[in-house]
Amino acid sequence: MDFRLNDEQQMMVETARRVGADYGLDYWRALDQKGAYPEEMWRSICKAGLCGVALPTEHGGAGLGMTDMALVIEALAASGAGSTVAQLFMLNPIFGGVAVSRYGSDAMRRDLLPGLCDGTVQFCMALTEPDAGTNSLEVRTFASADGNGWVLNGRKIWISAVPAAQKMLVVARTKKREEVSRKTDGISLFLIDVAREGLSHQAIDKLGTRCVPASNVYFDNVRIQGDELIGVLHGGWKQLLDVLNTERIVTTAGLVGTVELALKLAVEYANERKVFGDKPISSYQGLQYPLAQAFAEAQCARVMNYKAATQCDQGLDYGSEANIGKLIAAQACADATERAMQAMGGMGYAKEMHVERLWRDCRLFRFAPISEEMILNFIAQHDLGMARSY
Ligand SMILES: Cc1cc2nc3c(=O)[nH]c(=O)nc-3n(C[C@H](O)[C@H](O)[C@H](O)COP(=O)(O)OP(=O)(O)OC[C@H]3O[C@@H](n4cnc5c(N)ncnc54)[C@H](O)[C@@H]3O)c2cc1C
């Protein structure tokens, strides 16, 4: 257990901080106001080699692991982006990278990974449906076998970054729920083009993460080619869980970096601001304790996330650690941004101070990609051995 960064990791973190600083708080504020996607920053992240950190070297990646990716995301989030930058990593190195590099065919790896690493190909993932959110096994979108491929019909909701993506990882049933004895059977993953006949999408207006649109997606007799299946036909659930668990590591890294940023903004402000006499408001314990508490919790989440990432890199089970890290990071980030806003008084409510964006954006991660309640259910059942409650 050596928590010192090696030279390569130190260099990567410095590079991420430099790229992050090039696209600082004002860049994100302007994009947030316009609801515009961070295209330019993503290109710079890719150009600096940071997207492909955990992807294979033979396809343009750095061949490192999830721990290294977590370090990069923390640094980018802390440099001004906040938690939204983690979404760009979920979309690309996770939904695209993990799915293709671990479960895709050789042709998929060869054709897609170089473009993923250099930012020319972007990804999204369509899992959630109006009646299948927390309970993903209720997905009803159906791919029926047809010739050497499938025909896809159904509806998805809340799918991030569809307009920015060329490729969509689709989770569909290939056997009806009623036809399988185990509900995890009969699910398959496909990687299809976003621009395809029969696929349409419509943006949903929302509170935060305004730079990354989320959409309703409709599949109306969408043709899927035989070579667009990823992983095992009818057996995609296991691969999906791998994608979703790595997504948690990325989420936690973004939240931990956001706590660092929110606390920095709050402390800078509170050290300057004087309300009664000559003492700055940062001298009041009422302001210090909640910020210190959020800092302590984020540090614990960070270490738990490194453990999850390390175990993932070592091929060990890491589901519990990834869940615990995400649970605590999302709560610490919600508290840190809330208390940072409180410490700034009225100015915390002003766009120019940036904390309100961090507060809105990180709220998402208390219920997505997995909710706090479901993590607690998981801990109660798997870590404590209690009866399943639902
Ligand atoms: C901005 C945004 C972006 C998203 N991006 C994507 C994306 O790119 N791709 C994608 O596939 N999905 C995406 N999602 C969907 C997201 O993963 C879901 O919203 C999330 O999984 C929760 O599902 P739900 O909204 O249907 O809530 P529901 O499943 O309806 O749950 C509602 C509430 O009930 C609680 N609950 C449910 N069951 C239990 C239980 N057994 N015990 C205790 N509490 C329970 C939940 O914790 C939650 O608080 C996104 C969502 C948002 C808002």
The ligand as an SDF file (V2000), in Angstrom:
LIG
                    3D

 53 58  0  0  0  0  0  0  0  0999 V2000
  -28.9240   13.9080  -16.4410 C   0  0  0  0  0  0  0  0  0  0  0  0
  -29.0230   12.4180  -16.5280 C   0  0  0  0  0  0  0  0  0  0  0  0
  -28.1660   11.7250  -17.3620 C   0  0  0  0  0  0  0  0  0  0  0  0
  -28.2840   10.3370  -17.5110 C   0  0  0  0  0  0  0  0  0  0  0  0
  -27.5000    9.6810  -18.4260 N   0  0  0  0  0  0  0  0  0  0  0  0
  -27.7750    8.3800  -18.7060 C   0  0  0  0  0  0  0  0  0  0  0  0
  -27.1210    7.7220  -19.7940 C   0  0  0  0  0  0  0  0  0  0  0  0
  -26.2660    8.2880  -20.4800 O   0  0  0  0  0  0  0  0  0  0  0  0
  -27.4850    6.4420  -20.0960 N   0  0  0  0  0  0  0  0  0  0  0  0
  -28.4350    5.7770  -19.3690 C   0  0  0  0  0  0  0  0  0  0  0  0
  -28.7300    4.6360  -19.6990 O   0  0  0  0  0  0  0  0  0  0  0  0
  -29.0490    6.3610  -18.3080 N   0  0  0  0  0  0  0  0  0  0  0  0
  -28.7650    7.6480  -17.9670 C   0  0  0  0  0  0  0  0  0  0  0  0
  -29.4100    8.2700  -16.9190 N   0  0  0  0  0  0  0  0  0  0  0  0
  -30.4080    7.5220  -16.1480 C   0  0  0  0  0  0  0  0  0  0  0  0
  -30.0060    7.2680  -14.6960 C   0  0  0  0  0  0  0  0  0  0  0  0
  -29.0460    6.2570  -14.6380 O   0  0  0  0  0  0  0  0  0  0  0  0
  -31.3110    6.9440  -13.9310 C   0  0  0  0  0  0  0  0  0  0  0  0
  -32.0170    8.1610  -13.7900 O   0  0  0  0  0  0  0  0  0  0  0  0
  -31.0500    6.2990  -12.6030 C   0  0  0  0  0  0  0  0  0  0  0  0
  -30.5590    5.0080  -12.7710 O   0  0  0  0  0  0  0  0  0  0  0  0
  -32.3270    6.2320  -11.7290 C   0  0  0  0  0  0  0  0  0  0  0  0
  -33.3820    5.6530  -12.4550 O   0  0  0  0  0  0  0  0  0  0  0  0
  -34.7940    6.3940  -12.4950 P   0  0  0  0  0  0  0  0  0  0  0  0
  -34.5600    7.8170  -12.8400 O   0  0  0  0  0  0  0  0  0  0  0  0
  -35.7180    5.6270  -13.3610 O   0  0  0  0  0  0  0  0  0  0  0  0
  -35.3330    6.3350  -10.9980 O   0  0  0  0  0  0  0  0  0  0  0  0
  -36.3100    5.2090  -10.3880 P   0  0  0  0  0  0  0  0  0  0  0  0
  -35.8150    3.8640  -10.7440 O   0  0  0  0  0  0  0  0  0  0  0  0
  -37.6980    5.5640  -10.7250 O   0  0  0  0  0  0  0  0  0  0  0  0
  -36.0890    5.4300   -8.8170 O   0  0  0  0  0  0  0  0  0  0  0  0
  -36.7180    6.5110   -8.1240 C   0  0  0  0  0  0  0  0  0  0  0  0
  -36.2700    6.5140   -6.6740 C   0  0  0  0  0  0  0  0  0  0  0  0
  -36.6790    5.3060   -6.0300 O   0  0  0  0  0  0  0  0  0  0  0  0
  -35.5790    4.7270   -5.3550 C   0  0  0  0  0  0  0  0  0  0  0  0
  -35.6880    3.2630   -5.3450 N   0  0  0  0  0  0  0  0  0  0  0  0
  -36.0320    2.4640   -6.3950 C   0  0  0  0  0  0  0  0  0  0  0  0
  -35.9840    1.1730   -6.0410 N   0  0  0  0  0  0  0  0  0  0  0  0
  -35.5970    1.1490   -4.7310 C   0  0  0  0  0  0  0  0  0  0  0  0
  -35.3770    0.1180   -3.7800 C   0  0  0  0  0  0  0  0  0  0  0  0
  -35.5080   -1.1670   -4.0930 N   0  0  0  0  0  0  0  0  0  0  0  0
  -35.0070    0.4620   -2.5230 N   0  0  0  0  0  0  0  0  0  0  0  0
  -34.8730    1.7740   -2.1760 C   0  0  0  0  0  0  0  0  0  0  0  0
  -35.0610    2.7910   -3.0470 N   0  0  0  0  0  0  0  0  0  0  0  0
  -35.4140    2.4760   -4.3020 C   0  0  0  0  0  0  0  0  0  0  0  0
  -34.3550    5.1520   -6.1570 C   0  0  0  0  0  0  0  0  0  0  0  0
  -33.1760    5.0690   -5.3820 O   0  0  0  0  0  0  0  0  0  0  0  0
  -34.7260    6.5860   -6.5260 C   0  0  0  0  0  0  0  0  0  0  0  0
  -34.4000    7.4490   -5.4780 O   0  0  0  0  0  0  0  0  0  0  0  0
  -29.2560    9.6540  -16.7310 C   0  0  0  0  0  0  0  0  0  0  0  0
  -30.0930   10.3500  -15.8590 C   0  0  0  0  0  0  0  0  0  0  0  0
  -30.0030   11.7210  -15.7610 C   0  0  0  0  0  0  0  0  0  0  0  0
  -30.9610   12.4590  -14.8560 C   0  0  0  0  0  0  0  0  0  0  0  0
  1  2  1  0
  2  3  1  0
  2 52  2  0
  3  4  2  0
  4  5  1  0
  4 50  1  0
  5  6  2  0
  6  7  1  0
  6 13  1  0
  7  8  2  0
  7  9  1  0
  9 10  1  0
 10 11  2  0
 10 12  1  0
 12 13  2  0
 13 14  1  0
 14 15  1  0
 14 50  1  0
 15 16  1  0
 16 17  1  0
 16 18  1  0
 18 19  1  0
 18 20  1  0
 20 21  1  0
 20 22  1  0
 22 23  1  0
 23 24  1  0
 24 25  2  0
 24 26  1  0
 24 27  1  0
 27 28  1  0
 28 29  2  0
 28 30  1  0
 28 31  1  0
 31 32  1  0
 32 33  1  0
 33 34  1  0
 33 48  1  0
 34 35  1  0
 35 36  1  0
 35 46  1  0
 36 37  1  0
 36 45  1  0
 37 38  2  0
 38 39  1  0
 39 40  1  0
 39 45  2  0
 40 41  1  0
 40 42  2  0
 42 43  1  0
 43 44  2  0
 44 45  1  0
 46 47  1  0
 46 48  1  0
 48 49  1  0
 50 51  2  0
 51 52  1  0
 52 53  1  0
M  END
$$$$
